[in-house]
Amino acid sequence: MNLSSLTHATARSRKDTPISQHPFFRCAPLRLGVILLLVIFAVPATSAQEVADTIKVRTRVVFLDALVKEKKTGIPISDLNPENFEVFDDGQPRAISYFTREGQARKPLALILILDLRDDGAGRFLKREEVRKAMVEELVQLPPGDEVAILAINLNSVDDKTAVIRNGKALWLTEFTRDRTQLETALARIPALVAPSPEPNKTETAKTDEKNEKKETSMSVSASSDKIDDQTADASKSKPKENDVLETETIRGKNGAVITRTTKKDGSVDIKRVSSNGKMTVQLDNFYDLAGAVRDATHLVEDKRPNSQAAIVWLSDGIAPIFKEDRDATEQILIRQNAIFNTLTVDMRTLYKFLLPLGQPLIGWTGLSIAGSGKRLAQQSGGETVHVSRVRDYGAGLARVIGNLNARYNLGFSLREQEKDDGRMHELVVRVKASDAKGKTRRLEVSSRRGYYMPKSDAYQAANK
């Protein structure tokens, strides 16, 4: 009934019905109550929506995961409250405005296993069926929503000629899944990938000399002089053509050395390091290192699981040649993505254990680090380093890493609007204080990422898409 019809009806009713007894007015108190309730509930809803929109546009939050364990037993602690934590940003305390613990709402886990299949490294253990079975048994127990992808690196052969590989040295065995059949099928390919390639006959060798030469990793070192030597000339000849290059990344280290990573359209990666004084150049062609694997892993999470928590488990014997400047840049990638890097480290061959203390100083002048980078990345990103040796250790080690990833506290603090992105890493320190039932201070240790870079506001990101 509109206002006009209501007026005519009221006028007609005056002749024979007292106005106070008209049906409309007899229901007026009820109608008025309903209208008042609608108004009362509508106003807060609108205001809440406006506040939510304001927070979404203007608030920037720094999130970090923290794993707290008993120092003596290594058992995760899950009963702490926000008041047990202190977060320091470049030495200054931050008020914790977001807090969740195990069992509460959290991001699903996007887990990447990076398997180093060198036959003289972790590959010699991963070839064993019982080791792979132990790993599958743990992976299929991932909580609902969590998934795993598997990247194999340092392949000695490729069992599937149609497989999409990265410069002959890396292969995605499976993308994100928690299906047992897919995981078993993926890991079952490992023995063929680890086994040395069969010796080609002479005819095949003659036909593929040039092709194999391009696939082999090569290293050249040149020093500046008045005369260009043959080695430098060869390096210039091997420089990729401009139309072959997919991406070029330049990294300047704190010491002034410059790293250039050139990714070509065929997936191969060439890495060049020029010393700070420009007098020494080290060129590694067709070289897939730990830095490349981490880049590929984080890109996969960004592309396929952008709303998940990225976590990497690198399984190797600890040997991973990488330029120190490239390692530092990889650390920045992990911190920017809030990705947690973990290692499962197998026993190193006895010969390597003997030669490593001698080899690292000898090759250090090139800027390469032979081992230890995985452990450093784990420390800086808040991850763990777990040693495995016996068959049952693989499943138990993987279970420990996954369990501790899910047992983490999620902390967050808000940045003020006037805090601008200065492009540098801000140092983060998380401290935990708690008492036991007797009032004694508990001896705890905490693992979390060591820093952060200023996040952009939602408005800024939307404007720059």
Secondary structure, 3 states (H helix, E strand, C coil): CCHHHHHHHHHHHCCCCCHHHCHHHHCHHHHHHHHHHHHHHHHHHHHHHHHHHHHHHHCEEEEEEEEEEECCCCCECCCCCHHHEEEEECCEEECCCEEECCCCCCCCEEEEEEEECCCCCCHHHHCCHHHHHHHHHHHCCCCCCCEEEEEEECCCCCCCCCCCEECCCEEEEEEEECCHHHHHHHHHCHHHHHCCCCCCCHHHHHHHHHHHHHHCCEEEEEECCCCCCHHHHHHHHCCCCHHHEEEEEEEECCCCCEEEEEEECCCCEEEEEECCCCCEEEEEECCCCHHHHHHHHHHHHHHHCCCCEEEEEEEECCEEEEEHHHHHHHHHHHHHHCCEEEEEECCCCHHHHHHHHHHHHHHHHHCEEEECHHHHHHHHHCCCEEECCCHHHHHHHHHHHHHHHHCCEEEEEEECCCCCCCCCCEEEEEEECCECCCCCECCEEEEECCEECCCCCHHHHHHCC
